[in-house]
Amino acid sequence: MQTVALPRDCDEAAFREAARHCVAQGLSPEELVFVTDEIGSLFDAVAPAKAPPVPVPRAFAKIVPDVLCHSADDRFALLYRLLWRINAGERDLLERVADPDVERAARYAKAVARDTYRMHAFLRFTERLIDGKPIFVAWFEPLHHVLRRAVPFFVDRFRNMDWLIATPMGTAAWNGGVLTFGPPATRPAEASDAVLDELWTTYYRATFNPARLRVKAMLAQMPKRHWPTMPETALVPELVQHAGDRVEEMEERGPDKPPRFAEVLAERRPATPDTPTEPVDVLRREAEGCTLCPLHGPATQTVFGKGPADAAIVFVGEQPGDQEDLEGRPFVGPAGQVFDRALAQAGLDRSRVYVTNAVKHFKFLPRGKRRIHQKPGTSEIRSCRFWLGRELAAIRPRLVVALGATAMQGLTGRPVAVTKERGRIIEADGLSVLVTVHPSYLLRLPDADLAEAEFGRFVRDLALAKPWYAETSS
Ligand code: SF4
């Protein structure tokens, strides 16, 4: 029996290195004991040379970072067992969902995704003056080692301020544009700040809908252990207690005027499941009520992304058009048809990819009965990055395809010359991004020959995404 020591918050690279050494030496799972911290390293003593990579299916490569973040003691042994079996010829192992190892790994991955989502949703910063400098601090108690996984979301959104996130599993500090990780912290005595508490409380009171109160579902989504750092939760008992009175009051007042297109939508809109099962479904539900920018006012509804919650490739367009606004689905109008045709010719299956937009509401100018498309502005793109970032964090695709300049701006937060980067895969904010044009550009070309040539080029651009379906290495 041999011991493999790994750090408690072991990342993918460290595990991969350790696992490669073990596989290279033919050590079966039964011969190994994985431990955390400094109990002794097998590899320093036995195998200093670099071990060759072990080819694994994409599904395994995708699940590894999540399972590693789980706090269960058997996570390393579980992953190694899966790797060992795959390497022994069970290439389709991850597809056998009833297999006890596969089922356990999927359960761990799901718990980690849920914990990350909760960190994004429930972490609250409060402002402190440290050495005369304002620093935003937050205390959060995750169940798993999700700090490193969750932090890019906060870097992206709070890039211009200095902050510190403290957890019992580690700390992350963003100071002057530099991110550093530190040791675990102990729970602060006081975790709230009057001004920001007031802001959250006001927001919560304004958005609380007594008619949709489901206490059990609310507790499932917002576990009580996070309440101490969420000032708005102090309102919950009072709001729950008076929910009945407020519903009666609303009933007496009668229904509000139905929104435009309500009848059409009632016929077309598929029922939203009561209990979303994937983090991206939770986001979709939340985004339905978004009022972060003025675009929600005239539009019919939020048009969130569609596709598998674990898609390898995510396509990002600009914003919903007239038809998408009515149907509530992205890329179903004329540009969507061009997109579908090009995808098929590029050998990509739309049902296997996730399609979304940088901006989730339709921006238009009313002209008589027509609604004329308007390009979203920088502030609208910036506001909607809140959703795009969370959407990508929930799906964690291997490749993002940016369709046009607005998509690039939504992804990177800055204008990017699409013509210069077109047909290339670039790294942007931790994402691999394939840059191409928006399909509506092809509809605007006046010359048929040019349109045909550009369509062919668009197909070739999309075909560059094809290898991202393929297997990868661990
Ligand atoms: S466009 Fe985006 S940010 Fe603006 S209201 Fe709609 S969902 Fe919210």
Residues whose N, C-alpha, C, O or C-beta is under 5 A from the ligand:
A	BS01	SF4	A287 C290 T291 L292 C293 L295 H296 V359 K360 H361 E380 S383 C384
